Structures are given as structure tokens and as C-alpha cells.
Amino acid sequence: MRRLLDLLRLYSTGMRIGLAEDLAYRGNFLIRFFVMFLSDLLFPMVALLVYRSGAAFPGWTLEEVLLIQGIFMMAKGFAYLFFFGLVWNIGGMVREGLFDLLLIKPCSVIHLAAATSFSLENSGSLLGGIGIFIYAVSKIPTPGPWEWAAFFLLFLLALSVLFSFSLFMSGTLFKWVGNSRIYEIFNTITQFGLFPKTIYSRAFQNLLTYFIPVAMIAFFPAAVLKGEKPEGLFLSAGVCLVFLFAARLFWHAMLKSYSSAGG
């Protein structure tokens, strides 16, 4: 219980500092906010154009596809807001020789790096995702209590997948400091989760479900919310936990290879 309270205090302090920094440079904050917001609306616009042209994703209406994309934007927006910043925070501190300062702090390096990178600049994705999600939910049959409960549980698993990605990416920075393309690789992989996994080949569906659980970010939460029980749901949930465990092992293993600023 005390550890949880300490984490809450750490994140609340990081949020206050991040908010103060954003308000100190309001013009930069507003520009980045709207850029993130508009860039994330690209894929919903693509879905809208596909359905307006007479085409469709088999088994999914436009509103259901927007539901997937809204959940995807919410998950990534939440991740970028609260913990994904540890990737560029750790990368920047390793390059500048300041990472040693985190190692001497009396708290978890992972949580400290995430809390000190809090910024509202990426909240555009979260707000846009919430708006699309509310619209899409209002257009599908009303989910029951069990559907909502399953959705929230799977949404937590979606966040765990994104947290795992952040650990994998930040872990590589201890060894390869100049790995500037890592964000592009991450975005390329996760963008497959913006559409129903059923539109891909069977082999690729298995890859997105059982090996790199990208389908858990949005497809599975959207499917259960509209009353379905998609194939591979429970096994994929287990894979998410294994993925998180492997990410933590990888991060700590790579941390041991960190040679310090004087190494």
C-alpha cells in the first residue's frame, strides 16, 4: 500500500512539473497538441472514405471500425501521456550522460523516467480517441454490464502491451544510443491494430494475436464491446502477460550493459 502511495505521489509531482513546463511555452504546446490531434484523425478519415466509396471491411460497419480506431487512439494517447515518455527521456539522458542521476535515486528507474516525462502535448490523441469512441458506441447496440467489464479489462491489457513496447524500445537505448528509427518501427508495427485483424491473412492474424499482440490494443476490446467473443481472445490475453514479463526481463538485462557516462 505504501509503495502504491509513493508511486501516486511521484506521478502527481511529475504531472505538476510537466504541466508547468507546458504552460511556460503555450505556443509550442498548442501547435504540438493540434498536430498530434490532426495526424491521428488521418486513419478515421481513411475509413470514412473507404465506406463512402462503397467498399467495406467484411463483417464490420463503419461505426465498428471507428470504434476500433477510437480505442486505439485512447490507448496510445494514455500511454504517451503517462508512461511512453520514458523512451525518449531515457534516450536523451543516456546521450547526454545524465542517466546516472536516475540510478542513484531511491525509487524505480522505470517509474521515475516515465513520471518526469509527463506532457499534455500528446493529449490530443487521447481527446480525439475519446470523441470517436463516444460517437461509435452511440451507433452500435448498447453494450451490457458484462461487455463493459470485459472491455475495461482488455483495455488494461492493451495498455500493458504498449508499456511492454516502451520497455523494449527504451531497453535498446542502453546499447544503441543512436537508434533514432525505433519510433518509426514501433508506429509501423502498431498501425496494423487500427483495422479489424480479420482483413489480414490467417498467418498474419496469428502473428498479431499470439506473437506480437497488436490485436489486443484495439481489436479485441472493440469486439467484446459489440458483443462478440473473437477467436484467440483468451490465449492472446495470456500472451500479453508473457509479453510484459519478457519486456521487463529484457529491460533489466539491457540495463546491465549500460556502461555509465564515463564508460
C-alpha positions as CSV (number, residue, x, y, z in Angstrom):
1,M,0.0,0.0,0.0
2,R,2.8,2.4,0.9
3,R,4.5,1.6,-2.4
4,L,1.4,2.5,-4.3
5,L,1.1,5.8,-2.4
6,D,4.7,6.6,-3.2
7,L,4.1,5.9,-6.9
8,L,1.0,8.2,-6.9
9,R,3.0,11.0,-5.2
10,L,5.7,10.5,-7.8
11,Y,3.4,10.7,-10.7
12,S,1.4,13.6,-9.3
13,T,4.7,15.6,-8.8
14,G,5.7,14.7,-12.4
15,M,2.3,15.9,-13.7
16,R,2.6,19.2,-11.9
17,I,6.1,19.8,-13.3
18,G,5.1,18.7,-16.8
19,L,2.0,21.0,-16.7
20,A,4.1,23.9,-15.6
21,E,6.5,23.4,-18.5
22,D,3.7,23.2,-21.0
23,L,2.2,26.4,-19.7
24,A,5.5,28.1,-19.8
25,Y,5.6,27.6,-23.6
26,R,1.9,27.9,-24.6
27,G,2.5,28.5,-28.3
28,N,4.7,25.4,-28.7
29,F,2.2,23.4,-26.6
30,L,-0.8,24.4,-28.7
31,I,1.0,23.7,-32.0
32,R,2.1,20.2,-31.0
33,F,-1.3,19.5,-29.5
34,F,-3.2,20.2,-32.7
35,V,-0.5,18.5,-34.9
36,M,-1.0,15.3,-32.8
37,F,-4.7,15.7,-32.9
38,L,-5.0,16.2,-36.7
39,S,-2.4,13.5,-37.5
40,D,-4.3,10.9,-35.6
41,L,-7.5,11.7,-37.4
42,L,-5.9,10.5,-40.7
43,F,-6.9,6.9,-40.3
44,P,-10.6,7.6,-39.3
45,M,-10.8,9.7,-42.4
46,V,-9.4,6.8,-44.5
47,A,-12.0,4.5,-43.0
48,L,-14.7,7.1,-43.8
49,L,-13.5,7.4,-47.4
50,V,-13.4,3.6,-47.8
51,Y,-17.1,3.2,-46.8
52,R,-18.3,6.3,-48.6
53,S,-16.8,4.8,-51.8
54,G,-19.0,1.7,-51.5
55,A,-16.3,-0.6,-50.1
56,A,-16.2,-2.1,-46.6
57,F,-14.2,-4.2,-44.2
58,P,-16.0,-7.6,-44.2
59,G,-18.1,-8.1,-41.0
60,W,-17.6,-4.6,-39.7
61,T,-19.7,-1.5,-40.2
62,L,-18.2,2.0,-40.4
63,E,-19.1,2.7,-36.8
64,E,-17.5,-0.5,-35.6
65,V,-14.3,0.3,-37.5
66,L,-14.3,3.8,-35.9
67,L,-14.8,2.1,-32.5
68,I,-11.5,0.2,-33.1
69,Q,-9.7,3.3,-34.1
70,G,-11.2,5.3,-31.2
71,I,-10.0,2.7,-28.7
72,F,-6.6,2.6,-30.4
73,M,-6.2,6.4,-30.1
74,M,-7.3,6.3,-26.5
75,A,-4.8,3.6,-25.6
76,K,-1.9,5.3,-27.4
77,G,-2.9,8.7,-26.0
78,F,-3.0,7.4,-22.5
79,A,0.4,5.7,-23.0
80,Y,2.0,8.7,-24.4
81,L,0.6,10.8,-21.6
82,F,1.6,8.7,-18.6
83,F,4.5,6.3,-19.4
84,F,5.6,6.2,-23.0
85,G,7.8,9.3,-22.4
86,L,10.3,7.1,-20.6
87,V,11.6,6.0,-24.1
88,W,12.8,9.5,-25.2
89,N,13.5,10.5,-21.6
90,I,15.9,7.6,-21.1
91,G,17.3,8.1,-24.6
92,G,18.0,11.7,-24.1
93,M,19.6,11.2,-20.6
94,V,21.9,8.4,-21.9
95,R,23.1,10.5,-24.8
96,E,23.7,13.5,-22.5
97,G,25.4,11.4,-19.8
98,L,22.7,12.2,-17.2
99,F,21.2,8.7,-16.8
100,D,23.4,8.0,-13.8
101,L,21.4,10.6,-11.9
102,L,18.3,8.3,-12.2
103,L,20.2,5.3,-10.9
104,I,21.1,7.0,-7.6
105,K,17.5,7.9,-6.9
106,P,15.7,5.9,-4.2
107,C,12.9,4.7,-6.4
108,S,12.2,2.7,-9.6
109,V,14.1,4.0,-12.6
110,I,11.3,3.0,-14.9
111,H,8.6,4.9,-12.9
112,L,10.9,7.9,-12.4
113,A,11.7,8.2,-16.1
114,A,8.0,7.9,-17.0
115,A,6.8,10.4,-14.4
116,T,9.3,13.0,-15.3
117,S,8.4,12.9,-19.0
118,F,4.7,13.8,-18.4
119,S,3.4,16.3,-21.0
120,L,0.0,17.3,-22.2
121,E,1.3,17.9,-25.7
122,N,0.3,14.3,-26.6
123,S,-3.2,14.6,-25.1
124,G,-4.7,15.4,-28.5
125,S,-4.6,11.7,-29.3
126,L,-6.4,10.9,-26.1
127,L,-9.1,13.5,-26.5
128,G,-9.6,12.7,-30.2
129,G,-9.9,9.0,-29.4
130,I,-12.5,9.7,-26.6
131,G,-14.6,11.7,-29.0
132,I,-14.5,9.0,-31.7
133,F,-15.2,6.3,-29.1
134,I,-18.3,8.1,-27.7
135,Y,-19.6,8.6,-31.2
136,A,-19.0,4.9,-32.2
137,V,-20.5,3.5,-29.0
138,S,-23.7,5.6,-29.6
139,K,-24.1,4.0,-33.0
140,I,-23.8,0.3,-32.0
141,P,-26.2,-1.8,-29.9
142,T,-26.0,-0.7,-26.3
143,P,-23.3,-2.9,-24.5
144,G,-24.4,-4.6,-21.3
145,P,-22.6,-4.7,-18.0
146,W,-20.6,-7.8,-18.9
147,E,-19.4,-6.2,-22.2
148,W,-18.3,-3.1,-20.4
149,A,-16.5,-5.1,-17.7
150,A,-14.7,-7.2,-20.4
151,F,-13.8,-4.1,-22.3
152,F,-12.2,-2.3,-19.3
153,L,-10.2,-5.5,-18.5
154,L,-9.0,-5.8,-22.1
155,F,-8.2,-2.1,-22.2
156,L,-5.8,-2.6,-19.3
157,L,-4.2,-5.4,-21.3
158,A,-3.9,-3.0,-24.2
159,L,-2.0,-0.6,-22.0
160,S,0.2,-3.4,-20.8
161,V,1.1,-4.1,-24.4
162,L,2.1,-0.5,-25.1
163,F,4.0,-0.4,-21.8
164,S,5.9,-3.6,-23.0
165,F,6.8,-1.8,-26.2
166,S,8.1,1.1,-24.3
167,L,10.3,-1.2,-22.2
168,F,11.6,-3.0,-25.3
169,M,12.4,0.3,-27.0
170,S,14.0,2.1,-24.1
171,G,16.0,-1.0,-23.3
172,T,17.7,-1.0,-26.7
173,L,18.9,2.6,-26.0
174,F,21.3,1.4,-23.3
175,K,23.2,-0.4,-26.0
176,W,22.5,1.6,-29.2
177,V,22.2,5.2,-28.2
178,G,21.7,6.5,-31.8
179,N,18.7,4.2,-32.5
180,S,16.6,7.1,-33.9
181,R,14.5,4.9,-36.1
182,I,13.0,3.0,-33.2
183,Y,9.8,5.1,-33.1
184,E,9.2,4.5,-36.8
185,I,9.4,0.8,-36.3
186,F,7.0,1.0,-33.4
187,N,4.5,3.0,-35.3
188,T,4.7,0.7,-38.3
189,I,4.1,-2.4,-36.2
190,T,1.2,-0.9,-34.2
191,Q,-0.7,0.6,-37.1
192,F,-1.9,-2.8,-38.1
193,G,-4.1,-2.6,-34.9
194,L,-6.1,0.3,-36.4
195,F,-8.2,-2.1,-38.5
196,P,-10.0,-5.4,-37.9
197,K,-7.5,-8.2,-37.8
198,T,-9.9,-10.3,-39.9
199,I,-8.9,-8.3,-43.0
200,Y,-5.4,-9.8,-42.9
201,S,-4.2,-13.3,-43.9
202,R,-4.5,-16.1,-41.5
203,A,-0.8,-16.3,-40.8
204,F,-0.6,-12.5,-40.2
205,Q,-3.6,-12.7,-37.9
206,N,-1.7,-15.3,-35.8
207,L,1.3,-13.1,-35.7
208,L,-0.7,-10.1,-34.4
209,T,-2.6,-12.3,-31.9
210,Y,-0.1,-14.8,-30.5
211,F,3.4,-13.4,-31.0
212,I,3.2,-9.6,-31.0
213,P,-0.2,-8.9,-29.5
214,V,-1.0,-5.8,-31.5
215,A,-4.6,-7.0,-31.9
216,M,-5.1,-6.6,-28.2
217,I,-4.6,-2.8,-28.4
218,A,-8.0,-2.2,-30.0
219,F,-9.5,-5.1,-32.0
220,F,-10.3,-7.4,-29.0
221,P,-11.7,-4.6,-26.8
222,A,-13.9,-3.4,-29.6
223,A,-15.1,-6.9,-30.4
224,V,-16.2,-7.7,-26.9
225,L,-17.8,-4.3,-26.6
226,K,-20.1,-5.1,-29.5
227,G,-21.0,-8.5,-28.0
228,E,-18.6,-10.8,-29.8
229,K,-16.1,-13.4,-28.5
230,P,-13.4,-13.4,-31.2
231,E,-11.2,-16.4,-31.7
232,G,-8.0,-16.4,-29.7
233,L,-9.2,-13.9,-27.2
234,F,-8.1,-15.8,-24.0
235,L,-4.9,-17.1,-25.4
236,S,-4.0,-13.6,-26.6
237,A,-4.6,-12.2,-23.1
238,G,-2.1,-14.7,-21.8
239,V,0.4,-13.7,-24.5
240,C,0.0,-10.1,-23.3
241,L,1.2,-11.0,-19.8
242,V,4.1,-13.1,-21.2
243,F,4.9,-10.1,-23.5
244,L,5.1,-7.8,-20.4
245,F,7.2,-10.2,-18.4
246,A,9.6,-10.6,-21.3
247,A,9.8,-6.9,-21.8
248,R,10.7,-6.4,-18.1
249,L,13.4,-9.1,-18.3
250,F,14.8,-7.5,-21.5
251,W,14.9,-4.0,-20.0
252,H,16.7,-5.1,-16.8
253,A,19.1,-7.3,-18.9
254,M,19.9,-4.3,-21.2
255,L,20.3,-2.0,-18.1
256,K,23.2,-4.3,-17.0
257,S,25.0,-3.4,-20.3
258,Y,24.8,0.3,-19.5
259,S,28.4,1.5,-19.1
260,S,27.7,4.8,-17.4
261,A,28.7,8.3,-18.7
262,G,32.4,7.5,-18.2
263,G,32.3,4.1,-19.9
